[in-house]
Amino acid sequence: MKVLVPVKRVLDYNVKARVKSDQSGVDLANVKMSMNPFDEISVEQAVKMKESGAATEAVVVSIGPAKAQETIRTGLAMGMDRGIHVTTDEDLEPLAVAKILKAICDEEAPELVILGKQAIDNDYGATGGMLAALMGWPIGSAANSIEQSGSDLTVVKEVDGGLQTVKLQTPAIVTTDLRLNEPRYASLPNIMKAKKKPIDAKTPSDYGVDTTPRLKTLKVTEPEARKAGIKVEDAAQLVDKLKNEAGVI
């Protein structure tokens, strides 16, 4: 089984996002970037499948600027076999990303695509579902457990009422949630080995995909600062404030 894992280079989750002075977007100049945390989980799952013998090849893909190659190298250092880098400086929307990934799937013919349920920079959470629709494949979304038996996959996800279990037949799409696994740290020897692993260079035009945006960002603003709370003397005062000041009861 060949497994394909798309990954995205995003603002590191430990860094506080800053809005540009012209409110056109988030300022990414001179800030730490890293692999999307949900995508790290996807890479770890693919590497585990390869180590167990369930997967024969694991390919990592990233669509982004030249520096996204660093993100691919991180995946290779974690244990992926080779990479595909689709170079673009555009901030692509999920549909364009899904179309590029479909073209890659048509070319690579993977039996399984594992990707994070969402990227922490835009929180669309749409690429996995769009790719499944374009491919006509089943999808198990927000997986916190994956079990494989031949061509069958059993995916467990959390829902409002508890847990939901779905069964899929490959080829299939799976999007990952936080509880699926704990991503490994790449060791120094593996980081050095990753430098020698192949990365194919591509562009969106190589796949004939129109990346023209369908949405326009009008303005990006920071959320309002939270106001400080107050202390009340007793329950009666709390009820009075909730009723007469907050107007919630």
C-alpha positions as CSV (number, residue, x, y, z in Angstrom):
1,M,0.0,0.0,0.0
2,K,1.3,3.5,-0.9
3,V,0.3,6.3,1.5
4,L,0.3,9.9,0.5
5,V,0.5,12.6,3.2
6,P,0.0,16.3,2.4
7,V,1.6,18.7,4.8
8,K,1.5,22.5,5.2
9,R,4.0,25.1,6.4
10,V,2.3,27.3,8.9
11,L,3.0,29.8,11.6
12,D,4.4,27.9,14.6
13,Y,1.7,27.3,17.2
14,N,3.8,28.8,19.9
15,V,4.1,32.1,18.1
16,K,1.5,34.9,18.7
17,A,0.1,35.9,15.3
18,R,0.4,39.6,14.4
19,V,-1.8,41.4,12.0
20,K,-0.1,43.6,9.3
21,S,-0.4,47.3,9.7
22,D,-2.5,47.6,6.6
23,Q,-4.9,44.8,7.9
24,S,-4.3,42.8,4.7
25,G,-3.3,39.6,6.5
26,V,-1.1,38.0,9.2
27,D,2.5,39.2,9.3
28,L,4.8,36.2,8.6
29,A,8.0,38.2,8.2
30,N,10.9,36.9,10.4
31,V,8.7,34.5,12.5
32,K,9.1,30.8,13.2
33,M,7.3,28.5,10.8
34,S,6.7,24.8,11.2
35,M,4.7,21.9,10.0
36,N,1.0,22.1,10.8
37,P,0.5,20.1,14.0
38,F,-2.4,18.0,12.6
39,D,-0.1,17.1,9.6
40,E,2.6,15.9,12.0
41,I,0.1,13.4,13.3
42,S,-0.6,12.3,9.7
43,V,3.1,11.8,9.0
44,E,3.5,9.8,12.2
45,Q,0.6,7.6,11.3
46,A,2.0,6.9,7.8
47,V,5.4,6.1,9.3
48,K,3.9,3.7,11.8
49,M,2.0,2.0,9.0
50,K,5.3,1.6,7.1
51,E,7.1,0.3,10.1
52,S,4.3,-2.3,10.8
53,G,4.4,-3.5,7.1
54,A,0.9,-2.2,6.4
55,A,2.4,0.4,4.0
56,T,5.2,-0.2,1.4
57,E,5.9,3.5,0.6
58,A,5.1,6.8,2.3
59,V,5.2,10.0,0.2
60,V,5.0,13.5,1.7
61,V,3.6,16.4,-0.3
62,S,3.7,20.1,0.3
63,I,2.1,22.9,-1.7
64,G,3.7,26.3,-0.9
65,P,6.7,28.6,-1.2
66,A,10.3,27.5,-1.6
67,K,10.8,27.3,2.1
68,A,8.1,24.7,2.3
69,Q,10.9,22.3,1.3
70,E,12.0,22.5,4.9
71,T,8.6,21.2,6.0
72,I,9.0,18.3,3.6
73,R,12.5,17.6,4.9
74,T,11.0,17.4,8.4
75,G,8.6,14.7,7.2
76,L,11.4,12.8,5.5
77,A,13.4,13.0,8.8
78,M,10.5,11.5,10.6
79,G,10.6,8.5,8.3
80,M,8.8,9.3,5.0
81,D,10.4,7.9,1.9
82,R,10.3,10.8,-0.6
83,G,8.7,14.1,-1.2
84,I,6.8,16.2,-3.7
85,H,7.1,20.0,-3.6
86,V,4.5,22.0,-5.6
87,T,6.1,25.4,-5.5
88,T,3.8,28.5,-5.4
89,D,3.9,31.8,-3.6
90,E,0.1,32.1,-3.7
91,D,-2.0,31.5,-0.6
92,L,-4.2,28.8,-2.2
93,E,-7.8,28.1,-1.2
94,P,-8.8,24.6,-0.2
95,L,-10.4,23.8,-3.6
96,A,-7.3,24.6,-5.5
97,V,-5.2,22.5,-3.0
98,A,-7.7,19.6,-3.4
99,K,-7.5,19.8,-7.2
100,I,-3.7,19.7,-7.1
101,L,-3.8,16.8,-4.7
102,K,-6.2,15.0,-7.0
103,A,-3.8,15.4,-9.9
104,I,-1.0,14.0,-7.7
105,C,-3.2,11.1,-6.6
106,D,-4.0,10.3,-10.3
107,E,-0.2,10.3,-11.0
108,E,1.0,8.5,-7.9
109,A,-2.0,6.1,-7.4
110,P,-1.9,5.9,-3.6
111,E,-4.3,3.5,-1.8
112,L,-4.6,5.9,1.2
113,V,-4.3,9.7,1.7
114,I,-3.8,10.8,5.3
115,L,-4.0,14.6,6.0
116,G,-4.6,16.8,9.0
117,K,-8.3,17.6,9.6
118,Q,-7.4,21.3,9.4
119,A,-4.6,23.8,9.2
120,I,-4.1,26.1,12.2
121,D,-3.5,29.2,10.0
122,N,-6.9,29.4,8.3
123,D,-8.9,26.6,10.0
124,Y,-10.9,25.8,6.9
125,G,-10.9,22.1,7.5
126,A,-12.2,21.6,4.0
127,T,-9.4,20.1,1.9
128,G,-9.9,16.5,3.0
129,G,-13.6,16.5,2.2
130,M,-13.1,18.2,-1.1
131,L,-10.4,15.8,-2.1
132,A,-12.6,12.8,-1.3
133,A,-15.4,14.3,-3.4
134,L,-13.1,14.9,-6.4
135,M,-11.6,11.4,-6.1
136,G,-15.0,9.7,-5.4
137,W,-13.3,8.0,-2.4
138,P,-14.8,7.4,1.1
139,I,-13.5,9.5,3.9
140,G,-13.0,9.0,7.6
141,S,-12.7,12.5,9.1
142,A,-11.1,13.7,12.4
143,A,-9.8,10.2,13.2
144,N,-8.5,9.4,16.7
145,S,-8.1,5.7,15.9
146,I,-7.3,3.9,12.7
147,E,-7.2,0.1,12.3
148,Q,-6.4,-1.7,9.1
149,S,-7.3,-5.2,7.9
150,G,-6.3,-5.8,4.3
151,S,-8.1,-3.2,2.2
152,D,-10.5,-2.4,5.1
153,L,-10.0,0.6,7.4
154,T,-11.9,1.1,10.7
155,V,-11.8,4.8,11.8
156,V,-13.1,6.0,15.2
157,K,-13.8,9.7,15.7
158,E,-15.3,11.8,18.5
159,V,-18.7,13.3,18.0
160,D,-21.0,15.3,20.3
161,G,-22.7,12.1,21.6
162,G,-19.6,10.1,22.2
163,L,-17.6,8.0,19.6
164,Q,-18.5,7.2,16.0
165,T,-17.0,4.2,14.1
166,V,-16.9,4.1,10.4
167,K,-15.6,1.4,8.1
168,L,-13.9,2.3,4.8
169,Q,-12.5,0.4,1.9
170,T,-9.3,1.6,0.2
171,P,-8.6,3.7,-1.7
172,A,-9.7,6.2,0.9
173,I,-9.1,9.5,2.6
174,V,-8.5,9.9,6.3
175,T,-8.1,13.2,8.2
176,T,-6.4,13.1,11.6
177,D,-7.3,14.5,15.0
178,L,-5.1,15.2,18.0
179,R,-5.6,12.0,19.9
180,L,-4.6,9.6,17.1
181,N,-0.9,9.5,18.1
182,E,2.1,11.3,19.5
183,P,4.4,12.5,16.7
184,R,8.0,11.5,17.1
185,Y,11.0,13.9,17.2
186,A,13.4,13.5,14.3
187,S,16.8,12.3,15.4
188,L,20.0,13.9,14.2
189,P,21.0,10.9,12.1
190,N,17.6,10.8,10.4
191,I,17.8,14.6,9.8
192,M,21.1,14.0,8.0
193,K,19.6,11.1,6.0
194,A,16.6,13.2,5.0
195,K,18.9,15.6,3.1
196,K,19.7,12.8,0.7
197,K,16.1,11.7,0.1
198,P,14.5,12.8,-3.2
199,I,12.1,15.7,-3.5
200,D,10.3,16.1,-6.9
201,A,9.8,19.8,-7.9
202,K,6.5,20.7,-9.4
203,T,4.3,23.7,-10.0
204,P,0.4,24.0,-10.2
205,S,0.7,24.5,-13.9
206,D,2.4,21.1,-14.2
207,Y,-1.0,19.6,-13.1
208,G,-3.1,22.0,-15.2
209,V,-4.8,23.4,-12.1
210,D,-6.4,26.9,-12.1
211,T,-5.5,28.5,-8.7
212,T,-7.4,31.7,-9.3
213,P,-8.9,32.7,-5.8
214,R,-12.6,32.7,-5.4
215,L,-12.6,34.6,-2.2
216,K,-11.3,38.1,-1.4
217,T,-10.0,39.1,2.0
218,L,-11.3,42.5,2.8
219,K,-9.8,43.0,6.2
220,V,-8.0,41.1,9.0
221,T,-8.2,42.4,12.6
222,E,-7.1,41.2,15.9
223,P,-9.9,40.0,18.3
224,E,-10.9,42.4,21.1
225,A,-9.0,42.1,24.3
226,R,-11.0,40.2,27.0
227,K,-12.3,42.5,29.7
228,A,-11.3,41.7,33.3
229,G,-13.8,39.9,35.5
230,I,-15.2,41.0,38.8
231,K,-15.7,39.3,42.2
232,V,-19.1,39.3,43.9
233,E,-19.8,38.9,47.6
234,D,-22.5,36.3,47.4
235,A,-24.9,34.5,45.1
236,A,-27.6,37.2,45.5
237,Q,-25.2,39.8,44.1
238,L,-24.2,37.4,41.2
239,V,-27.9,36.9,40.3
240,D,-28.5,40.6,40.4
241,K,-25.6,41.4,38.1
242,L,-26.5,38.6,35.7
243,K,-30.1,39.9,35.5
244,N,-29.6,43.7,35.5
245,E,-26.2,44.2,34.0
246,A,-25.5,41.2,31.8
247,G,-29.1,40.6,30.9
248,V,-28.6,36.9,30.6
249,I,-31.4,35.8,33.0
